[in-house]
Amino acid sequence: MTDSRRQTKTGGKDAVDGWIQGDLALSVGRPPTAPPDGFVWRRLTDLARLESGHTPSRKIAGYWSGGDIPWITVKEAAAHHGQVIFETDEYITAEGEQNSSARLLPANTVCLTRTGSLGFVVAMGRPMTTSQGLVNWVCGPELDWRYLKYILLGESDSYNRFSWGSAHQTIYFPEVKAFHVLVPPIAEQRAIVGVLGALDDKIESNRRLATTSELLSRVLLEAVLGDSSEVVTLGELVRFRNSERRPLSALQRAEMSGARVYPYFGATGVFDYVDDYLFDDLTALVGEDGSVVNDDGSPVVQLAWGKYWVNNHAHVLVGEGIATELLYVALKRSDVRPLVTGAVQAKISMGNLRTLELELPAAVAREALGDELRLILGRMRRAVDETVVLQQTRDALLPELLAGRIRVRDAEKVVEGAV
C-alpha cells in the first residue's frame, strides 16, 4: 500500500497570479513572450511533484540519535552546489521522519535553497530528506531531473527577484508554485544534458585528480620523514617576494579597461580577476592577516602558478635550495598558532613567519622528494588549468542551450574541442 504522506503535494497558499521574468528558462508566472522554436513554457508543478522539507524536533533524541536517513541543510547545499549529494552531516531516524513533516524523497530529487542563502542547487543521489530551507522537485516523465538541475543553476541571478524580506530573503511557496520552465521535448532535454554533462564529468574527474594529488603529496612527505628528518627554520629556505605585491581597491579593479583574465589572490584564495599580472611563476602564498590559520593550526597556504596578481594580505614565498612544491606541502603540515598576533584581526607578520620551524627530510633526500612532488603537483596544476577552460565552456554553453539560442549539434562541436 502506498504511503500517502510521501505523495502529498506541498499545501499552503495558492500560487501567485503575477509574473516575474527570470534570466533564461525560469519565471514566476508564464512569460507573455513567445518561446523559441521547439520549446514551450510549462508550469513546473505540471512536470514535477513539489515537496517541502522539515526539521524534526531537536528535543526528541529518538528522532536523531543513531539515524541513517540523510538530511540536507542549506549549509550542506551551499557546500555541494551543483553536485549530486550522497552523504550529509546529519541524519534523522525513521521515527523522526514518520513523526514530522519531513519527507523521504527518492534519488534524483532536485533541491533548491529558498531562504537565507538563496539559489544553491543539489540533487539527491539516494533517498533523502531536507530541512525547510530547501524546496524540492520529484520530476515526472516529461522532465529530465538533470535538465531541471541545469535550469536552476542557470538562474542564479534571478532568485533575489523572486524573493521577499528586508533582513532575511525568502522565496515563498506562492512564488515557487507559480514557477514556469522553458523546456524542449524530453529527447532534446537529454541531448542537452549529454552535452553539458560531458563537461561536468570531466570537471569532476579533474577535481578528483587534484584532490588525490594533494593527498599523495602529503603521504610521500610523511613516508620520507619516517626514515629521517631535521627541523629547519623557514627563513633559511625561502625568498620572500612581498615587495612585489600590490593591493587594488574594488573600484580600481572595476575600472580596469582590459580583459580581466588574471587571478587576483588574497589571503584565502582568488576573489577577483584583473587585466594585468605581477607574478608569472610558481609561488606559495601564506595568509598574512584575516583568515590565517586552519582549525588544525596549519597556515592558510595556496600554491599559485601562471600569471596572477597578489594583494598585501598574503605572503609570497619561493623556495631557495628546496622545491617550492615541497615547501608548500611542508607548510600545510606545520603549526603557526604560536606566530599569530592581533586581538581583533589575526596576523602573521613576515618576521614571525621567518621563525617557523618546518620538519623536512634530511638534505640528501630533499632533492629527490622535490622532484617527485613536481611531477605529482604538476599533474594537479594541469588538471586545475583544464578545469578553468571546461568551466568557462560550460558556463558559456549553458545559457545558450537553455534559452534555445543554439542547438545541440552546434554545442557538440564546441565540446569536442574542449574535452
Contacts in CASP RR format, 6 or more apart in sequence:
PFRMAT RR
TARGET T0000
AUTHOR 0000-0000-0000
METHOD contacts of the structure
MODEL  1
MTDSRRQTKTGGKDAVDGWIQGDLALSVGRPPTAPPDGFVWRRLTDLARL
ESGHTPSRKIAGYWSGGDIPWITVKEAAAHHGQVIFETDEYITAEGEQNS
SARLLPANTVCLTRTGSLGFVVAMGRPMTTSQGLVNWVCGPELDWRYLKY
ILLGESDSYNRFSWGSAHQTIYFPEVKAFHVLVPPIAEQRAIVGVLGALD
DKIESNRRLATTSELLSRVLLEAVLGDSSEVVTLGELVRFRNSERRPLSA
LQRAEMSGARVYPYFGATGVFDYVDDYLFDDLTALVGEDGSVVNDDGSPV
VQLAWGKYWVNNHAHVLVGEGIATELLYVALKRSDVRPLVTGAVQAKISM
GNLRTLELELPAAVAREALGDELRLILGRMRRAVDETVVLQQTRDALLPE
LLAGRIRVRDAEKVVEGAV
5 103 0 8 1.000
6 103 0 8 1.000
6 104 0 8 1.000
6 105 0 8 1.000
7 49 0 8 1.000
9 45 0 8 1.000
9 49 0 8 1.000
9 50 0 8 1.000
9 51 0 8 1.000
10 50 0 8 1.000
10 51 0 8 1.000
10 52 0 8 1.000
10 135 0 8 1.000
10 173 0 8 1.000
10 177 0 8 1.000
11 173 0 8 1.000
12 173 0 8 1.000
13 172 0 8 1.000
13 173 0 8 1.000
13 174 0 8 1.000
14 174 0 8 1.000
14 177 0 8 1.000
15 29 0 8 1.000
15 45 0 8 1.000
15 174 0 8 1.000
15 175 0 8 1.000
15 177 0 8 1.000
15 178 0 8 1.000
16 28 0 8 1.000
16 29 0 8 1.000
16 174 0 8 1.000
16 175 0 8 1.000
16 177 0 8 1.000
16 178 0 8 1.000
17 178 0 8 1.000
18 28 0 8 1.000
18 29 0 8 1.000
18 178 0 8 1.000
19 27 0 8 1.000
19 28 0 8 1.000
19 29 0 8 1.000
19 30 0 8 1.000
19 31 0 8 1.000
19 32 0 8 1.000
20 27 0 8 1.000
20 28 0 8 1.000
20 29 0 8 1.000
20 161 0 8 1.000
20 162 0 8 1.000
20 175 0 8 1.000
21 27 0 8 1.000
21 31 0 8 1.000
22 28 0 8 1.000
22 155 0 8 1.000
22 158 0 8 1.000
22 161 0 8 1.000
22 162 0 8 1.000
23 154 0 8 1.000
23 155 0 8 1.000
23 157 0 8 1.000
23 158 0 8 1.000
23 399 0 8 1.000
24 151 0 8 1.000
24 154 0 8 1.000
24 155 0 8 1.000
24 182 0 8 1.000
24 399 0 8 1.000
24 402 0 8 1.000
24 403 0 8 1.000
25 151 0 8 1.000
25 154 0 8 1.000
25 155 0 8 1.000
25 181 0 8 1.000
25 182 0 8 1.000
25 183 0 8 1.000
25 402 0 8 1.000
25 403 0 8 1.000
26 151 0 8 1.000
26 152 0 8 1.000
26 155 0 8 1.000
26 158 0 8 1.000
26 179 0 8 1.000
26 180 0 8 1.000
26 181 0 8 1.000
26 182 0 8 1.000
27 41 0 8 1.000
27 179 0 8 1.000
27 180 0 8 1.000
28 162 0 8 1.000
28 175 0 8 1.000
28 178 0 8 1.000
28 179 0 8 1.000
28 180 0 8 1.000
29 43 0 8 1.000
29 178 0 8 1.000
29 179 0 8 1.000
29 180 0 8 1.000
30 41 0 8 1.000
30 43 0 8 1.000
30 180 0 8 1.000
31 41 0 8 1.000
31 180 0 8 1.000
35 41 0 8 1.000
35 182 0 8 1.000
36 403 0 8 1.000
36 404 0 8 1.000
36 405 0 8 1.000
38 184 0 8 1.000
38 185 0 8 1.000
38 188 0 8 1.000
39 182 0 8 1.000
39 183 0 8 1.000
39 184 0 8 1.000
39 404 0 8 1.000
40 182 0 8 1.000
40 183 0 8 1.000
40 184 0 8 1.000
41 180 0 8 1.000
41 181 0 8 1.000
41 182 0 8 1.000
42 142 0 8 1.000
42 180 0 8 1.000
42 181 0 8 1.000
42 183 0 8 1.000
43 178 0 8 1.000
43 179 0 8 1.000
43 180 0 8 1.000
44 50 0 8 1.000
44 137 0 8 1.000
44 148 0 8 1.000
44 179 0 8 1.000
44 180 0 8 1.000
44 181 0 8 1.000
45 177 0 8 1.000
45 179 0 8 1.000
47 139 0 8 1.000
47 140 0 8 1.000
47 142 0 8 1.000
47 143 0 8 1.000
47 181 0 8 1.000
47 183 0 8 1.000
48 110 0 8 1.000
48 137 0 8 1.000
48 138 0 8 1.000
48 139 0 8 1.000
48 140 0 8 1.000
48 143 0 8 1.000
48 148 0 8 1.000
49 137 0 8 1.000
49 138 0 8 1.000
49 140 0 8 1.000
50 135 0 8 1.000
50 136 0 8 1.000
50 137 0 8 1.000
50 176 0 8 1.000
50 177 0 8 1.000
51 103 0 8 1.000
51 105 0 8 1.000
51 109 0 8 1.000
51 135 0 8 1.000
51 136 0 8 1.000
51 137 0 8 1.000
51 138 0 8 1.000
52 101 0 8 1.000
52 103 0 8 1.000
52 132 0 8 1.000
52 135 0 8 1.000
52 136 0 8 1.000
52 173 0 8 1.000
53 101 0 8 1.000
53 102 0 8 1.000
53 103 0 8 1.000
53 129 0 8 1.000
53 130 0 8 1.000
53 131 0 8 1.000
53 132 0 8 1.000
53 133 0 8 1.000
53 134 0 8 1.000
53 135 0 8 1.000
53 136 0 8 1.000
54 100 0 8 1.000
54 101 0 8 1.000
54 102 0 8 1.000
54 103 0 8 1.000
54 129 0 8 1.000
54 131 0 8 1.000
54 132 0 8 1.000
55 100 0 8 1.000
55 102 0 8 1.000
55 131 0 8 1.000
55 132 0 8 1.000
56 63 0 8 1.000
56 64 0 8 1.000
56 92 0 8 1.000
56 96 0 8 1.000
56 97 0 8 1.000
56 99 0 8 1.000
56 100 0 8 1.000
56 102 0 8 1.000
57 63 0 8 1.000
57 100 0 8 1.000
58 64 0 8 1.000
60 96 0 8 1.000
60 99 0 8 1.000
62 93 0 8 1.000
62 95 0 8 1.000
62 96 0 8 1.000
63 92 0 8 1.000
63 93 0 8 1.000
63 95 0 8 1.000
63 96 0 8 1.000
63 99 0 8 1.000
63 100 0 8 1.000
64 90 0 8 1.000
64 91 0 8 1.000
64 92 0 8 1.000
64 93 0 8 1.000
64 96 0 8 1.000
65 93 0 8 1.000
66 91 0 8 1.000
66 93 0 8 1.000
67 91 0 8 1.000
67 92 0 8 1.000
67 93 0 8 1.000
67 94 0 8 1.000
68 91 0 8 1.000
68 93 0 8 1.000
69 91 0 8 1.000
69 92 0 8 1.000
69 93 0 8 1.000
69 94 0 8 1.000
69 97 0 8 1.000
69 104 0 8 1.000
69 127 0 8 1.000
69 128 0 8 1.000
69 129 0 8 1.000
70 85 0 8 1.000
70 86 0 8 1.000
70 87 0 8 1.000
70 88 0 8 1.000
70 91 0 8 1.000
70 124 0 8 1.000
70 126 0 8 1.000
70 127 0 8 1.000
70 128 0 8 1.000
70 129 0 8 1.000
71 88 0 8 1.000
71 90 0 8 1.000
71 91 0 8 1.000
71 92 0 8 1.000
71 102 0 8 1.000
71 128 0 8 1.000
71 129 0 8 1.000
71 130 0 8 1.000
71 131 0 8 1.000
72 85 0 8 1.000
72 88 0 8 1.000
72 111 0 8 1.000
72 122 0 8 1.000
72 124 0 8 1.000
72 128 0 8 1.000
72 129 0 8 1.000
72 130 0 8 1.000
72 131 0 8 1.000
72 134 0 8 1.000
73 88 0 8 1.000
73 89 0 8 1.000
73 90 0 8 1.000
73 130 0 8 1.000
73 131 0 8 1.000
73 133 0 8 1.000
73 134 0 8 1.000
74 113 0 8 1.000
74 115 0 8 1.000
74 116 0 8 1.000
74 117 0 8 1.000
74 120 0 8 1.000
74 131 0 8 1.000
74 133 0 8 1.000
74 134 0 8 1.000
75 117 0 8 1.000
76 85 0 8 1.000
76 88 0 8 1.000
76 89 0 8 1.000
76 122 0 8 1.000
77 85 0 8 1.000
77 111 0 8 1.000
77 113 0 8 1.000
77 120 0 8 1.000
77 121 0 8 1.000
77 122 0 8 1.000
77 134 0 8 1.000
78 113 0 8 1.000
78 117 0 8 1.000
78 120 0 8 1.000
80 122 0 8 1.000
81 120 0 8 1.000
81 121 0 8 1.000
81 122 0 8 1.000
82 120 0 8 1.000
82 121 0 8 1.000
82 122 0 8 1.000
82 123 0 8 1.000
82 149 0 8 1.000
82 153 0 8 1.000
83 122 0 8 1.000
83 123 0 8 1.000
84 122 0 8 1.000
84 123 0 8 1.000
84 124 0 8 1.000
84 125 0 8 1.000
85 122 0 8 1.000
85 123 0 8 1.000
85 124 0 8 1.000
85 125 0 8 1.000
85 128 0 8 1.000
86 125 0 8 1.000
86 126 0 8 1.000
88 128 0 8 1.000
92 102 0 8 1.000
92 129 0 8 1.000
96 102 0 8 1.000
97 103 0 8 1.000
97 104 0 8 1.000
97 129 0 8 1.000
102 129 0 8 1.000
102 130 0 8 1.000
103 129 0 8 1.000
104 127 0 8 1.000
104 128 0 8 1.000
104 129 0 8 1.000
105 124 0 8 1.000
105 127 0 8 1.000
105 128 0 8 1.000
105 129 0 8 1.000
105 130 0 8 1.000
105 136 0 8 1.000
105 138 0 8 1.000
106 124 0 8 1.000
106 127 0 8 1.000
106 138 0 8 1.000
107 124 0 8 1.000
107 125 0 8 1.000
107 126 0 8 1.000
107 127 0 8 1.000
108 123 0 8 1.000
108 124 0 8 1.000
108 125 0 8 1.000
108 138 0 8 1.000
108 139 0 8 1.000
108 145 0 8 1.000
109 123 0 8 1.000
109 124 0 8 1.000
109 128 0 8 1.000
109 136 0 8 1.000
109 137 0 8 1.000
109 138 0 8 1.000
109 145 0 8 1.000
110 121 0 8 1.000
110 122 0 8 1.000
110 123 0 8 1.000
110 124 0 8 1.000
110 136 0 8 1.000
110 137 0 8 1.000
110 139 0 8 1.000
110 145 0 8 1.000
110 148 0 8 1.000
110 149 0 8 1.000
110 152 0 8 1.000
111 121 0 8 1.000
111 122 0 8 1.000
111 123 0 8 1.000
111 124 0 8 1.000
111 130 0 8 1.000
111 134 0 8 1.000
111 135 0 8 1.000
111 136 0 8 1.000
111 137 0 8 1.000
112 119 0 8 1.000
112 120 0 8 1.000
112 121 0 8 1.000
112 134 0 8 1.000
112 135 0 8 1.000
112 136 0 8 1.000
112 152 0 8 1.000
112 171 0 8 1.000
113 119 0 8 1.000
113 120 0 8 1.000
113 121 0 8 1.000
113 133 0 8 1.000
113 134 0 8 1.000
114 133 0 8 1.000
114 134 0 8 1.000
114 135 0 8 1.000
114 163 0 8 1.000
114 170 0 8 1.000
114 171 0 8 1.000
114 176 0 8 1.000
115 132 0 8 1.000
115 133 0 8 1.000
115 168 0 8 1.000
115 169 0 8 1.000
115 170 0 8 1.000
115 171 0 8 1.000
116 133 0 8 1.000
116 168 0 8 1.000
116 169 0 8 1.000
116 170 0 8 1.000
118 159 0 8 1.000
118 160 0 8 1.000
118 163 0 8 1.000
118 169 0 8 1.000
118 171 0 8 1.000
119 152 0 8 1.000
119 155 0 8 1.000
119 156 0 8 1.000
119 159 0 8 1.000
121 149 0 8 1.000
121 152 0 8 1.000
121 153 0 8 1.000
123 145 0 8 1.000
123 146 0 8 1.000
123 149 0 8 1.000
130 136 0 8 1.000
135 171 0 8 1.000
135 173 0 8 1.000
135 176 0 8 1.000
137 145 0 8 1.000
137 148 0 8 1.000
139 145 0 8 1.000
139 148 0 8 1.000
141 186 0 8 1.000
142 183 0 8 1.000
142 186 0 8 1.000
143 181 0 8 1.000
143 183 0 8 1.000
143 186 0 8 1.000
143 189 0 8 1.000
144 186 0 8 1.000
144 189 0 8 1.000
144 190 0 8 1.000
144 193 0 8 1.000
146 193 0 8 1.000
146 197 0 8 1.000
147 183 0 8 1.000
147 189 0 8 1.000
147 190 0 8 1.000
147 192 0 8 1.000
147 193 0 8 1.000
148 181 0 8 1.000
150 192 0 8 1.000
150 193 0 8 1.000
150 196 0 8 1.000
150 398 0 8 1.000
150 402 0 8 1.000
151 181 0 8 1.000
151 182 0 8 1.000
151 402 0 8 1.000
153 398 0 8 1.000
154 398 0 8 1.000
154 399 0 8 1.000
154 402 0 8 1.000
159 171 0 8 1.000
160 169 0 8 1.000
162 171 0 8 1.000
162 175 0 8 1.000
163 169 0 8 1.000
163 170 0 8 1.000
163 171 0 8 1.000
163 172 0 8 1.000
163 175 0 8 1.000
164 170 0 8 1.000
164 171 0 8 1.000
164 172 0 8 1.000
182 402 0 8 1.000
182 403 0 8 1.000
182 404 0 8 1.000
183 189 0 8 1.000
184 192 0 8 1.000
184 404 0 8 1.000
188 408 0 8 1.000
191 408 0 8 1.000
192 401 0 8 1.000
192 402 0 8 1.000
192 408 0 8 1.000
192 411 0 8 1.000
195 397 0 8 1.000
195 401 0 8 1.000
195 408 0 8 1.000
195 411 0 8 1.000
195 412 0 8 1.000
195 415 0 8 1.000
196 394 0 8 1.000
196 397 0 8 1.000
196 398 0 8 1.000
196 401 0 8 1.000
198 415 0 8 1.000
198 419 0 8 1.000
199 390 0 8 1.000
199 391 0 8 1.000
199 393 0 8 1.000
199 394 0 8 1.000
199 397 0 8 1.000
199 415 0 8 1.000
199 418 0 8 1.000
199 419 0 8 1.000
200 394 0 8 1.000
202 386 0 8 1.000
202 390 0 8 1.000
202 419 0 8 1.000
203 387 0 8 1.000
203 390 0 8 1.000
203 391 0 8 1.000
203 394 0 8 1.000
206 383 0 8 1.000
206 384 0 8 1.000
206 386 0 8 1.000
206 387 0 8 1.000
206 390 0 8 1.000
207 383 0 8 1.000
207 387 0 8 1.000
209 379 0 8 1.000
209 380 0 8 1.000
209 383 0 8 1.000
210 380 0 8 1.000
210 383 0 8 1.000
210 384 0 8 1.000
210 387 0 8 1.000
213 376 0 8 1.000
213 377 0 8 1.000
213 378 0 8 1.000
213 379 0 8 1.000
213 380 0 8 1.000
213 383 0 8 1.000
214 377 0 8 1.000
214 380 0 8 1.000
216 376 0 8 1.000
217 325 0 8 1.000
217 329 0 8 1.000
217 373 0 8 1.000
217 376 0 8 1.000
217 377 0 8 1.000
218 329 0 8 1.000
218 332 0 8 1.000
218 333 0 8 1.000
220 369 0 8 1.000
220 372 0 8 1.000
220 373 0 8 1.000
220 376 0 8 1.000
221 326 0 8 1.000
221 329 0 8 1.000
221 330 0 8 1.000
221 333 0 8 1.000
221 361 0 8 1.000
221 369 0 8 1.000
221 373 0 8 1.000
222 333 0 8 1.000
224 361 0 8 1.000
224 365 0 8 1.000
224 369 0 8 1.000
225 359 0 8 1.000
225 360 0 8 1.000
225 361 0 8 1.000
227 361 0 8 1.000
227 365 0 8 1.000
228 361 0 8 1.000
228 362 0 8 1.000
228 365 0 8 1.000
229 359 0 8 1.000
229 360 0 8 1.000
229 361 0 8 1.000
229 362 0 8 1.000
230 359 0 8 1.000
230 360 0 8 1.000
230 361 0 8 1.000
230 362 0 8 1.000
230 363 0 8 1.000
231 357 0 8 1.000
231 358 0 8 1.000
231 359 0 8 1.000
231 360 0 8 1.000
232 357 0 8 1.000
232 358 0 8 1.000
232 360 0 8 1.000
233 354 0 8 1.000
233 355 0 8 1.000
233 356 0 8 1.000
233 357 0 8 1.000
233 358 0 8 1.000
234 353 0 8 1.000
234 354 0 8 1.000
234 355 0 8 1.000
234 356 0 8 1.000
234 357 0 8 1.000
234 358 0 8 1.000
235 354 0 8 1.000
235 355 0 8 1.000
235 356 0 8 1.000
237 319 0 8 1.000
237 320 0 8 1.000
237 321 0 8 1.000
237 322 0 8 1.000
237 327 0 8 1.000
237 358 0 8 1.000
238 317 0 8 1.000
238 318 0 8 1.000
238 319 0 8 1.000
238 320 0 8 1.000
238 322 0 8 1.000
238 327 0 8 1.000
239 317 0 8 1.000
239 318 0 8 1.000
239 319 0 8 1.000
239 320 0 8 1.000
240 315 0 8 1.000
240 316 0 8 1.000
240 317 0 8 1.000
240 350 0 8 1.000
240 354 0 8 1.000
241 279 0 8 1.000
241 283 0 8 1.000
241 316 0 8 1.000
241 317 0 8 1.000
241 318 0 8 1.000
242 312 0 8 1.000
242 315 0 8 1.000
242 316 0 8 1.000
242 350 0 8 1.000
244 278 0 8 1.000
244 279 0 8 1.000
244 310 0 8 1.000
244 316 0 8 1.000
245 278 0 8 1.000
245 310 0 8 1.000
245 311 0 8 1.000
245 312 0 8 1.000
245 314 0 8 1.000
245 316 0 8 1.000
246 278 0 8 1.000
246 309 0 8 1.000
246 311 0 8 1.000
246 312 0 8 1.000
247 311 0 8 1.000
247 312 0 8 1.000
247 313 0 8 1.000
248 264 0 8 1.000
248 274 0 8 1.000
248 309 0 8 1.000
248 311 0 8 1.000
250 272 0 8 1.000
253 260 0 8 1.000
253 264 0 8 1.000
253 272 0 8 1.000
253 274 0 8 1.000
256 274 0 8 1.000
256 275 0 8 1.000
256 276 0 8 1.000
257 275 0 8 1.000
258 275 0 8 1.000
259 275 0 8 1.000
260 272 0 8 1.000
260 273 0 8 1.000
260 274 0 8 1.000
260 275 0 8 1.000
261 273 0 8 1.000
261 275 0 8 1.000
262 273 0 8 1.000
262 274 0 8 1.000
262 275 0 8 1.000
262 276 0 8 1.000
262 277 0 8 1.000
262 307 0 8 1.000
262 308 0 8 1.000
262 309 0 8 1.000
263 270 0 8 1.000
263 273 0 8 1.000
263 304 0 8 1.000
263 308 0 8 1.000
263 309 0 8 1.000
264 270 0 8 1.000
264 271 0 8 1.000
264 272 0 8 1.000
264 273 0 8 1.000
264 274 0 8 1.000
264 308 0 8 1.000
264 309 0 8 1.000
264 310 0 8 1.000
264 311 0 8 1.000
265 271 0 8 1.000
265 285 0 8 1.000
265 302 0 8 1.000
265 304 0 8 1.000
265 308 0 8 1.000
265 309 0 8 1.000
265 310 0 8 1.000
265 311 0 8 1.000
265 314 0 8 1.000
266 285 0 8 1.000
266 287 0 8 1.000
266 310 0 8 1.000
266 311 0 8 1.000
266 313 0 8 1.000
266 314 0 8 1.000
267 287 0 8 1.000
267 288 0 8 1.000
267 289 0 8 1.000
267 290 0 8 1.000
267 291 0 8 1.000
267 292 0 8 1.000
267 300 0 8 1.000
267 313 0 8 1.000
267 314 0 8 1.000
268 287 0 8 1.000
268 291 0 8 1.000
268 300 0 8 1.000
268 302 0 8 1.000
269 285 0 8 1.000
269 302 0 8 1.000
270 308 0 8 1.000
274 309 0 8 1.000
276 309 0 8 1.000
277 307 0 8 1.000
277 308 0 8 1.000
277 309 0 8 1.000
278 308 0 8 1.000
278 309 0 8 1.000
278 310 0 8 1.000
279 304 0 8 1.000
279 306 0 8 1.000
279 307 0 8 1.000
279 308 0 8 1.000
279 309 0 8 1.000
279 310 0 8 1.000
279 316 0 8 1.000
280 306 0 8 1.000
280 307 0 8 1.000
281 305 0 8 1.000
281 306 0 8 1.000
281 318 0 8 1.000
282 303 0 8 1.000
282 304 0 8 1.000
282 305 0 8 1.000
282 306 0 8 1.000
282 318 0 8 1.000
282 324 0 8 1.000
282 325 0 8 1.000
283 303 0 8 1.000
283 304 0 8 1.000
283 305 0 8 1.000
283 316 0 8 1.000
283 317 0 8 1.000
283 318 0 8 1.000
283 324 0 8 1.000
284 301 0 8 1.000
284 302 0 8 1.000
284 303 0 8 1.000
284 304 0 8 1.000
284 316 0 8 1.000
284 317 0 8 1.000
284 318 0 8 1.000
284 319 0 8 1.000
284 324 0 8 1.000
284 327 0 8 1.000
284 328 0 8 1.000
284 331 0 8 1.000
285 301 0 8 1.000
285 302 0 8 1.000
285 303 0 8 1.000
285 304 0 8 1.000
285 310 0 8 1.000
285 314 0 8 1.000
285 315 0 8 1.000
285 316 0 8 1.000
285 317 0 8 1.000
286 292 0 8 1.000
286 299 0 8 1.000
286 300 0 8 1.000
286 301 0 8 1.000
286 314 0 8 1.000
286 315 0 8 1.000
286 317 0 8 1.000
286 331 0 8 1.000
286 348 0 8 1.000
286 353 0 8 1.000
287 299 0 8 1.000
287 300 0 8 1.000
287 301 0 8 1.000
287 313 0 8 1.000
287 314 0 8 1.000
287 315 0 8 1.000
287 348 0 8 1.000
288 312 0 8 1.000
288 313 0 8 1.000
288 314 0 8 1.000
288 315 0 8 1.000
288 347 0 8 1.000
288 348 0 8 1.000
288 349 0 8 1.000
288 350 0 8 1.000
289 313 0 8 1.000
289 345 0 8 1.000
289 346 0 8 1.000
289 347 0 8 1.000
289 348 0 8 1.000
290 313 0 8 1.000
290 345 0 8 1.000
290 346 0 8 1.000
290 347 0 8 1.000
291 300 0 8 1.000
291 346 0 8 1.000
292 299 0 8 1.000
292 300 0 8 1.000
292 336 0 8 1.000
292 340 0 8 1.000
292 346 0 8 1.000
292 347 0 8 1.000
292 348 0 8 1.000
293 299 0 8 1.000
293 300 0 8 1.000
293 336 0 8 1.000
293 337 0 8 1.000
293 340 0 8 1.000
293 346 0 8 1.000
294 300 0 8 1.000
296 335 0 8 1.000
297 335 0 8 1.000
297 336 0 8 1.000
297 337 0 8 1.000
298 331 0 8 1.000
298 332 0 8 1.000
298 333 0 8 1.000
298 334 0 8 1.000
298 335 0 8 1.000
298 336 0 8 1.000
299 331 0 8 1.000
299 332 0 8 1.000
299 334 0 8 1.000
299 336 0 8 1.000
299 348 0 8 1.000
301 328 0 8 1.000
301 331 0 8 1.000
301 332 0 8 1.000
302 314 0 8 1.000
303 324 0 8 1.000
303 325 0 8 1.000
303 328 0 8 1.000
303 377 0 8 1.000
303 381 0 8 1.000
304 310 0 8 1.000
305 381 0 8 1.000
310 316 0 8 1.000
315 348 0 8 1.000
315 350 0 8 1.000
315 353 0 8 1.000
317 324 0 8 1.000
317 327 0 8 1.000
318 324 0 8 1.000
319 327 0 8 1.000
322 360 0 8 1.000
322 366 0 8 1.000
322 370 0 8 1.000
323 367 0 8 1.000
323 369 0 8 1.000
323 370 0 8 1.000
323 371 0 8 1.000
323 373 0 8 1.000
323 374 0 8 1.000
325 370 0 8 1.000
325 373 0 8 1.000
325 374 0 8 1.000
325 376 0 8 1.000
325 377 0 8 1.000
325 378 0 8 1.000
326 360 0 8 1.000
326 366 0 8 1.000
326 369 0 8 1.000
326 370 0 8 1.000
326 373 0 8 1.000
328 377 0 8 1.000
329 373 0 8 1.000
330 358 0 8 1.000
330 359 0 8 1.000
330 360 0 8 1.000
331 358 0 8 1.000
333 359 0 8 1.000
334 356 0 8 1.000
334 357 0 8 1.000
334 358 0 8 1.000
334 359 0 8 1.000
336 348 0 8 1.000
336 353 0 8 1.000
336 356 0 8 1.000
339 348 0 8 1.000
339 352 0 8 1.000
339 353 0 8 1.000
339 355 0 8 1.000
339 356 0 8 1.000
340 346 0 8 1.000
340 347 0 8 1.000
340 348 0 8 1.000
341 347 0 8 1.000
341 348 0 8 1.000
341 349 0 8 1.000
341 352 0 8 1.000
360 366 0 8 1.000
361 369 0 8 1.000
389 418 0 8 1.000
390 418 0 8 1.000
390 419 0 8 1.000
393 414 0 8 1.000
393 415 0 8 1.000
393 418 0 8 1.000
397 406 0 8 1.000
397 411 0 8 1.000
397 414 0 8 1.000
397 415 0 8 1.000
399 405 0 8 1.000
400 406 0 8 1.000
400 411 0 8 1.000
401 408 0 8 1.000
401 411 0 8 1.000
END
